[in-house]
Amino acid sequence: MERETLQEFYRHKFDTVPEEQPGAGHFNVFRLEDCMKQGVPIYSRKDFYKIVLIRGTNRYHYADKSLEMSGPNLMFLNPQVPYTWEAIDGEITGYFCIFTTDYVTARMRGNINDLPMFVPGGKPAYPLNVKQDAAVSALFEKMLEEIHSDYTFKYDLVFNYLNELIHLALKTEPAESLYEHPNANSRITAVFNELLERQFPIETPVQRFTMRSASDYANSLAIHVNHLNRAVKTTTGKTTSTLIGERILAEAKALLKHTDWNISEISNSLGFEEASHFNNFFRKLTSVTPSKFRAV
């Protein structure tokens, strides 16, 4: 699966290279309509984060899902998840900013990947009403103004606007969805999910998914497997094995659709001893074989 570097992004969009910036990391901001280029959208992971305000009717392909959106939407895209998008109807306008891990790490308390919009499996799209669209647009315009200024500390100031953007999106969510880990069961489930997601994405055929059983995760967490299973079941309503299987299936679908690896390579990378075991697993959950799924 392709991974777009920062240098490749600038070359594809502007036929140039990213400018050196003072301090750690890289940040830039653009009007979306200034960066539209014709061509086939490429489904890939990036080496940078991207926040997009986009208007019109669009379809995002994000991990193994497709999201069709109309009107103004704020999208949060991270380096762990492959994506692409296509315009469906209407004039496409908006803004986007890009930034590297180093840029936020040097200025932010905590880990950006712990935020709900960036956590693996989190919600990437936030529909906006007219008032929210105006507020987000104003923040992007402030970023643009500062980026093109001579102010010595402009990248620190822009980070404040970036932070405002994130909190504006968080405030659109119901309070209960932002309350994290109210009890021991949810804490255990959150750590289990983190361990599971840490093994993805699978980026080369030689990479191998190894923690395939509930016992593997229980051992890593230093708890009894029955304790893990009860916590996960109580919190999610699903068994630990079901969640592991669903995550393997999601990665299998992405690899089948967006790489040219053969079935045996995909099977091996996902931890199956035999391709026949992978075929049986995939067919049981989807009612089709991996080959038929890829051909559709």
VENMODA-V301405 format. One record per residue. N is the residue number from 0. RES is the residue in one letter. PSI is psi in degrees with one decimal (NA if undefined). BURIAL is + if it has 16 or more other C-alpha atoms within 10 Angstrom, else -. Layout:
n;res;psi;burial
N;RES;PSI;BURIAL
N;RES;PSI;BURIAL
This chain:
n;res;psi;burial
0;M;137.3;+
1;E;150.4;-
2;R;122.8;-
3;E;122.9;+
4;T;168.6;-
5;L;-40.5;+
6;Q;-40.9;-
7;E;-36.5;+
8;F;-49.4;+
9;Y;-36.8;-
10;R;-42.4;-
11;H;-40.9;-
12;K;-37.8;-
13;F;0.7;-
14;D;42.5;-
15;T;-170.4;-
16;V;153.3;-
17;P;139.3;-
18;E;149.1;-
19;E;138.7;-
20;Q;147.1;-
21;P;150.3;-
22;G;-167.3;-
23;A;144.0;-
24;G;-169.7;+
25;H;140.5;+
26;F;143.5;+
27;N;161.6;+
28;V;147.4;+
29;F;156.9;+
30;R;133.1;+
31;L;-41.2;+
32;E;-17.6;-
33;D;-9.5;-
34;C;12.5;-
35;M;123.9;-
36;K;141.1;-
37;Q;153.9;-
38;G;171.3;-
39;V;124.7;-
40;P;137.7;-
41;I;123.4;-
42;Y;114.4;+
43;S;163.2;+
44;R;156.1;+
45;K;162.5;+
46;D;18.7;+
47;F;161.9;+
48;Y;157.3;+
49;K;131.2;+
50;I;127.1;+
51;V;128.6;+
52;L;114.6;+
53;I;137.0;+
54;R;154.1;+
55;G;-170.7;+
56;T;120.0;+
57;N;159.7;+
58;R;120.7;+
59;Y;133.7;+
60;H;112.2;+
61;Y;115.2;+
62;A;-124.3;+
63;D;13.0;+
64;K;159.8;-
65;S;131.5;-
66;L;120.7;-
67;E;128.7;-
68;M;142.0;+
69;S;152.6;-
70;G;-171.5;+
71;P;131.6;+
72;N;144.5;+
73;L;120.9;+
74;M;136.2;+
75;F;116.1;+
76;L;135.4;+
77;N;164.8;+
78;P;-16.7;+
79;Q;-20.6;+
80;V;126.1;+
81;P;147.5;+
82;Y;164.1;+
83;T;174.1;+
84;W;160.7;+
85;E;141.3;-
86;A;133.9;-
87;I;-48.4;-
88;D;150.9;-
89;G;169.8;-
90;E;131.3;-
91;I;114.7;+
92;T;166.6;-
93;G;-156.3;+
94;Y;163.6;+
95;F;152.7;+
96;C;152.0;+
97;I;147.9;+
98;F;152.6;+
99;T;165.7;+
100;T;-42.4;+
101;D;-35.0;-
102;Y;-45.1;+
103;V;-34.5;+
104;T;-36.9;-
105;A;-15.6;-
106;R;-6.7;-
107;M;138.8;-
108;R;135.8;-
109;G;-171.3;-
110;N;124.8;-
111;I;-29.4;-
112;N;-4.4;-
113;D;-11.4;-
114;L;144.4;-
115;P;-34.5;+
116;M;-14.2;+
117;F;-11.5;+
118;V;141.6;+
119;P;130.5;+
120;G;1.5;-
121;G;-179.6;-
122;K;115.3;-
123;P;-19.2;+
124;A;134.2;+
125;Y;102.7;+
126;P;142.6;+
127;L;143.3;+
128;N;-178.2;-
129;V;-43.6;-
130;K;-42.6;-
131;Q;-38.4;+
132;D;-44.1;+
133;A;-40.5;-
134;A;-43.0;+
135;V;-42.4;+
136;S;-40.3;+
137;A;-38.5;-
138;L;-42.3;+
139;F;-38.0;+
140;E;-36.8;+
141;K;-40.5;-
142;M;-46.7;+
143;L;-42.8;+
144;E;-43.8;-
145;E;-41.1;+
146;I;-32.4;+
147;H;9.3;-
148;S;174.8;-
149;D;11.0;-
150;Y;128.8;-
151;T;-38.8;-
152;F;31.7;-
153;K;-32.0;+
154;Y;-28.1;+
155;D;-39.0;-
156;L;-41.9;-
157;V;-34.2;+
158;F;-35.0;+
159;N;-39.7;+
160;Y;-37.8;+
161;L;-42.0;+
162;N;-41.3;-
163;E;-40.8;-
164;L;-45.3;+
165;I;-44.5;+
166;H;-31.0;-
167;L;-41.7;-
168;A;-43.4;+
169;L;-34.8;+
170;K;-13.9;-
171;T;-11.0;-
172;E;146.9;-
173;P;145.4;-
174;A;-36.9;-
175;E;-26.2;-
176;S;-13.3;-
177;L;-5.2;-
178;Y;115.4;-
179;E;137.4;-
180;H;61.4;-
181;P;-14.5;-
182;N;177.4;-
183;A;-37.6;-
184;N;-44.7;+
185;S;-33.3;+
186;R;-45.1;+
187;I;-42.8;+
188;T;-39.4;+
189;A;-41.2;+
190;V;-39.3;-
191;F;-47.9;+
192;N;-37.9;+
193;E;-43.2;-
194;L;-40.0;-
195;L;-49.0;+
196;E;-25.3;+
197;R;-21.1;-
198;Q;-3.1;-
199;F;159.4;+
200;P;156.8;+
201;I;116.0;+
202;E;-17.7;-
203;T;154.8;-
204;P;-19.8;+
205;V;-13.1;-
206;Q;143.1;+
207;R;129.7;+
208;F;120.9;+
209;T;-31.4;-
210;M;88.3;+
211;R;-12.1;+
212;S;160.0;-
213;A;-36.0;+
214;S;-36.7;+
215;D;-43.4;-
216;Y;-39.3;+
217;A;-42.5;+
218;N;-41.1;-
219;S;-33.1;-
220;L;-4.8;-
221;A;41.3;-
222;I;162.9;-
223;H;145.2;-
224;V;-32.7;+
225;N;-35.3;-
226;H;-45.1;-
227;L;-48.3;+
228;N;-41.6;+
229;R;-43.7;+
230;A;-46.0;+
231;V;-43.3;+
232;K;-42.3;+
233;T;-40.5;-
234;T;-40.4;+
235;T;-18.7;-
236;G;2.1;-
237;K;157.1;-
238;T;159.4;+
239;T;-43.7;+
240;S;-36.5;-
241;T;-44.3;-
242;L;-39.8;+
243;I;-45.5;+
244;G;-40.5;+
245;E;-38.1;-
246;R;-38.2;+
247;I;-42.2;+
248;L;-42.7;+
249;A;-43.1;-
250;E;-37.6;+
251;A;-43.8;+
252;K;-43.6;+
253;A;-41.8;+
254;L;-37.8;+
255;L;-38.3;+
256;K;-27.6;+
257;H;13.9;+
258;T;166.5;-
259;D;17.7;-
260;W;146.2;-
261;N;168.3;-
262;I;-37.7;+
263;S;-40.5;+
264;E;-42.9;+
265;I;-44.4;+
266;S;-46.9;+
267;N;-42.1;+
268;S;-27.2;+
269;L;5.6;+
270;G;12.9;+
271;F;134.2;+
272;E;-32.9;-
273;E;146.1;-
274;A;-30.8;+
275;S;-34.6;-
276;H;-40.4;-
277;F;-43.5;+
278;N;-44.8;+
279;N;-42.3;-
280;F;-48.8;+
281;F;-43.6;+
282;R;-35.5;-
283;K;-37.0;-
284;L;-19.8;-
285;T;-12.4;-
286;S;6.7;-
287;V;159.3;-
288;T;161.1;+
289;P;-39.2;+
290;S;-42.8;-
291;K;-38.6;-
292;F;-43.3;-
293;R;-32.9;-
294;A;-20.4;-
295;V;NA;-
